[in-house]
Amino acid sequence: MTSTEATSAILLGLAGAGHCMGMCGGLALAFQAPEGRRWSFPLAYHFGRLLGYASIGGFIGSVALFLPITQWTFYLRVIAALLLIAVGLHTLKLWYGITALERLGGGVWRGIRPMITAFLPPKHEGHAMVMGALWGFMPCGLVYSALAWSAATASSPFDGAFLMGLFGVGTLPAMLGTTLAGQHANAVLRHSTFRHLMGMTLIIMGSYSLWLTTPFSGHGTTPMHHTPHEELTPSSQSDHHHHSSQEDTST
C-alpha cells in the first residue's frame, strides 16, 4: 500500500459528503446522543461504523490471498483508477453510474435493518457501537465504489481493512458533524467550491493512476499472457542441446 492509495481512500470519504448526507443524513440525525452523553454516543456510533467498513474491507482483502492476483495486477490497477474517476464525476454531478451499485446491497440491508431496530433506543455505548457497525452495511453506491476500489488495490486483509477504515475516516466530518451539530455542520462540506475541489482531485488522481498503467509513463505493466510453449532461455537451450547429443551418442 502506498501513501497515494491511503490519501485516495480518505479523499473518497471526504468527496462523498453530499452523497453521504443524502443517503445517511436521516440516520445520522436519528442517532442522537441521550442527555448527558453528547460525545460518547456519537463517537461510539461512528467508531462502530468504521469497524463495519474495515471488516468488509478485511474480508475482501482476504479473498486476494486465495486468488491469482498477480496475474490480474494490470486489470485491477485500471479498475481502481476508473473507480476514482467515477466517484469524482459523481461528486461533480456529471455522472451517477455508481448509484447502480446500491441495488446490489438491497437484499443484505433488508436483513440487517431489523437488527438495528432491535437496539433502539440504545441503552449504552456498546449498543451504539453495534448499531454503527450494522449501519456500515447500508447499501450505498459510494461505499460500494470505495469497496470495489479497495478490492482492486488491496493485496492482503490488512490492506483492505486499513483502506476502508481510512475511507470511513474521510466520511467523519460530514457524518459525525451531523450527529453532533445537526444540519449546521455540513454547510462547508456541501458547498459547491468544496465539492468541485474534491471531484477534480479524485479525477486527477484517477487519471494519473491510469497513466501509470500505460507504457508511456515508464512504470506501466502489461497483461500477463500464457503462451502454449515455454520459451527456451540460453541456459535451457544449452541443456536441451546437451541432452540431444547424449541421445545421438547412445544410438
C-alpha positions as CSV (number, residue, x, y, z in Angstrom):
1,M,0.0,0.0,0.0
2,T,1.3,3.4,-1.0
3,S,0.7,6.9,0.6
4,T,-1.2,7.8,-2.6
5,E,-3.6,4.9,-2.0
6,A,-4.1,5.9,1.6
7,T,-4.7,9.5,0.6
8,S,-7.2,8.4,-2.1
9,A,-9.1,6.4,0.5
10,I,-9.6,9.5,2.7
11,L,-10.5,11.7,-0.3
12,L,-13.1,9.2,-1.3
13,G,-14.8,9.6,2.0
14,L,-14.4,13.4,2.0
15,A,-15.7,13.8,-1.5
16,G,-18.8,11.8,-0.7
17,A,-20.1,14.3,1.9
18,G,-23.1,15.3,-0.2
19,H,-23.9,11.7,-1.1
20,C,-23.5,10.7,2.5
21,M,-25.9,13.3,3.6
22,G,-28.5,12.2,1.0
23,M,-28.2,8.5,1.9
24,C,-27.4,8.5,5.6
25,G,-28.2,12.0,6.8
26,G,-31.5,10.9,8.3
27,L,-29.8,8.1,10.2
28,A,-27.1,10.4,11.4
29,L,-29.7,12.8,12.8
30,A,-31.7,9.9,14.3
31,F,-28.7,8.5,16.1
32,Q,-28.6,11.4,18.6
33,A,-27.0,11.2,22.0
34,P,-29.0,10.8,25.2
35,E,-28.9,13.7,27.6
36,G,-25.6,13.9,29.3
37,R,-23.8,11.8,26.7
38,R,-23.3,14.3,23.9
39,W,-19.9,12.9,22.8
40,S,-19.7,9.3,23.9
41,F,-22.7,8.0,22.0
42,P,-21.9,9.7,18.6
43,L,-18.3,8.6,18.9
44,A,-19.5,5.0,19.6
45,Y,-21.9,5.1,16.6
46,H,-19.2,6.2,14.2
47,F,-16.4,4.1,15.6
48,G,-18.7,1.1,15.1
49,R,-19.4,2.3,11.5
50,L,-15.7,2.4,10.8
51,L,-15.3,-1.1,12.2
52,G,-18.1,-2.2,9.9
53,Y,-16.3,-0.7,6.9
54,A,-12.9,-2.2,8.0
55,S,-14.4,-5.7,8.5
56,I,-15.9,-5.7,5.0
57,G,-12.6,-4.4,3.6
58,G,-10.6,-7.1,5.5
59,F,-12.9,-9.8,4.1
60,I,-12.4,-8.6,0.6
61,G,-8.7,-8.3,1.1
62,S,-8.6,-11.9,2.4
63,V,-10.1,-13.1,-0.8
64,A,-6.9,-11.9,-2.6
65,L,-4.9,-14.5,-0.7
66,F,-6.8,-17.3,-2.5
67,L,-6.8,-15.8,-6.0
68,P,-4.0,-15.5,-8.6
69,I,-4.0,-11.7,-8.1
70,T,-0.5,-11.2,-9.6
71,Q,-1.9,-12.4,-13.0
72,W,-4.5,-9.6,-12.9
73,T,-2.5,-6.8,-11.4
74,F,-2.7,-4.7,-14.6
75,Y,-6.5,-5.0,-14.8
76,L,-7.0,-4.3,-11.1
77,R,-5.0,-1.2,-11.3
78,V,-7.0,0.0,-14.3
79,I,-10.3,-0.7,-12.5
80,A,-9.1,1.1,-9.4
81,A,-8.2,4.2,-11.4
82,L,-11.5,4.2,-13.3
83,L,-13.4,3.9,-10.0
84,L,-11.6,7.0,-8.6
85,I,-12.6,8.9,-11.8
86,A,-16.2,7.6,-11.5
87,V,-16.6,8.9,-7.9
88,G,-15.1,12.2,-9.0
89,L,-17.7,12.5,-11.7
90,H,-20.4,11.7,-9.3
91,T,-19.1,14.3,-6.9
92,L,-19.2,16.9,-9.7
93,K,-22.8,15.7,-10.5
94,L,-21.7,14.8,-14.0
95,W,-22.4,11.0,-13.9
96,Y,-24.3,8.9,-11.4
97,G,-23.4,5.5,-12.6
98,I,-22.0,4.4,-9.2
99,T,-25.5,4.6,-7.7
100,A,-26.4,1.4,-9.7
101,L,-24.2,-0.4,-7.2
102,E,-26.7,0.4,-4.4
103,R,-29.1,-2.2,-5.8
104,L,-26.6,-4.9,-5.1
105,G,-26.9,-4.5,-1.4
106,G,-30.6,-4.1,-1.1
107,G,-31.2,-7.6,0.0
108,V,-28.5,-7.5,2.6
109,W,-29.8,-4.3,4.1
110,R,-33.4,-5.8,4.4
111,G,-31.9,-8.5,6.6
112,I,-29.8,-6.1,8.7
113,R,-32.3,-3.3,9.3
114,P,-34.4,-5.3,11.8
115,M,-31.2,-5.9,13.8
116,I,-30.7,-2.2,14.1
117,T,-34.2,-1.5,15.3
118,A,-33.7,-4.2,18.0
119,F,-31.2,-1.9,19.6
120,L,-33.4,1.2,19.6
121,P,-33.2,3.1,21.8
122,P,-29.6,2.2,22.6
123,K,-29.1,1.8,26.4
124,H,-25.3,2.3,26.4
125,E,-22.3,2.9,24.2
126,G,-21.9,-0.8,23.4
127,H,-25.4,-0.8,21.8
128,A,-24.4,2.4,19.9
129,M,-21.3,0.8,18.6
130,V,-23.2,-2.3,17.3
131,M,-25.7,-0.1,15.6
132,G,-22.9,1.8,14.0
133,A,-21.3,-1.4,12.7
134,L,-24.5,-2.5,11.2
135,W,-25.0,0.9,9.7
136,G,-21.8,0.3,7.8
137,F,-23.6,-2.3,5.7
138,M,-26.2,0.1,4.4
139,P,-26.4,-0.1,0.6
140,C,-24.6,3.0,-0.7
141,G,-23.1,3.5,-4.1
142,L,-20.2,5.5,-2.6
143,V,-19.4,2.8,-0.1
144,Y,-19.6,0.1,-2.7
145,S,-17.4,2.1,-5.0
146,A,-14.8,2.5,-2.3
147,L,-15.1,-1.2,-1.5
148,A,-14.6,-2.1,-5.2
149,W,-11.7,0.3,-5.3
150,S,-10.1,-1.2,-2.2
151,A,-10.6,-4.7,-3.6
152,A,-8.7,-3.7,-6.7
153,T,-6.0,-2.1,-4.7
154,A,-5.5,-4.2,-1.6
155,S,-3.3,-7.3,-1.6
156,S,-4.0,-8.5,1.9
157,P,-6.7,-8.5,4.6
158,F,-4.8,-5.7,6.4
159,D,-4.7,-3.5,3.3
160,G,-8.4,-4.0,2.7
161,A,-9.3,-3.2,6.3
162,F,-7.0,-0.2,6.5
163,L,-8.1,1.3,3.2
164,M,-11.8,1.0,4.1
165,G,-11.1,2.3,7.6
166,L,-9.4,5.4,6.1
167,F,-12.4,5.8,3.8
168,G,-14.6,5.8,6.9
169,V,-12.3,8.5,8.5
170,G,-12.9,10.6,5.4
171,T,-16.7,10.5,6.0
172,L,-16.4,11.6,9.6
173,P,-16.5,15.4,9.1
174,A,-19.9,15.0,7.4
175,M,-21.5,12.2,9.4
176,L,-20.1,12.8,12.9
177,G,-20.7,16.5,12.4
178,T,-24.3,15.8,11.6
179,T,-24.8,13.7,14.6
180,L,-23.2,16.3,16.9
181,A,-24.4,19.5,15.4
182,G,-27.3,18.7,13.1
183,Q,-27.6,20.2,9.7
184,H,-25.4,23.3,10.5
185,A,-22.2,21.2,10.5
186,N,-22.3,20.5,6.7
187,A,-22.5,24.0,5.2
188,V,-18.8,23.9,4.2
189,L,-18.8,20.2,3.1
190,R,-21.8,20.6,0.8
191,H,-20.6,23.9,-0.6
192,S,-20.1,23.8,-4.4
193,T,-16.5,25.0,-4.1
194,F,-15.6,22.1,-1.8
195,R,-17.5,19.7,-4.0
196,H,-15.7,20.8,-7.1
197,L,-12.3,20.7,-5.5
198,M,-12.9,17.1,-4.2
199,G,-14.3,16.0,-7.5
200,M,-11.5,17.4,-9.6
201,T,-8.9,16.0,-7.2
202,L,-10.3,12.5,-7.5
203,I,-10.4,12.7,-11.3
204,I,-6.8,13.9,-11.4
205,M,-5.6,11.2,-9.1
206,G,-7.6,8.6,-11.0
207,S,-6.3,9.8,-14.3
208,Y,-2.7,9.8,-13.0
209,S,-3.2,6.3,-11.7
210,L,-4.5,5.3,-15.2
211,W,-1.5,7.0,-16.8
212,L,0.8,4.9,-14.7
213,T,-0.6,1.7,-16.2
214,T,0.5,2.8,-19.7
215,P,3.9,2.1,-21.1
216,F,4.3,5.8,-21.9
217,S,4.8,6.5,-18.1
218,G,7.8,4.2,-17.8
219,H,6.0,2.4,-14.9
220,G,3.3,0.7,-16.9
221,T,2.6,-3.0,-16.6
222,T,1.1,-5.2,-19.3
223,P,-1.4,-8.0,-19.1
224,M,0.2,-11.4,-18.5
225,H,-0.2,-13.8,-21.4
226,H,0.2,-17.5,-21.2
227,T,1.8,-19.0,-24.3
228,P,1.3,-22.6,-25.2
229,H,5.0,-23.3,-25.4
230,E,7.6,-22.1,-22.9
231,E,10.4,-20.1,-24.4
232,L,13.8,-21.6,-24.1
233,T,16.4,-19.4,-22.3
234,P,20.0,-19.6,-23.3
235,S,20.8,-22.0,-20.4
236,S,17.8,-24.2,-21.2
237,Q,18.8,-24.3,-24.9
238,S,22.2,-25.5,-23.9
239,D,20.8,-28.2,-21.6
240,H,18.4,-29.2,-24.4
241,H,21.3,-29.4,-26.9
242,H,23.4,-31.4,-24.4
243,H,20.6,-33.8,-23.8
244,S,20.1,-34.3,-27.6
245,S,23.8,-35.0,-28.0
246,Q,23.7,-37.7,-25.4
247,E,20.8,-39.3,-27.2
248,D,22.7,-39.3,-30.5
249,T,25.8,-40.9,-28.9
250,S,23.8,-43.6,-27.2
251,T,22.3,-44.6,-30.6
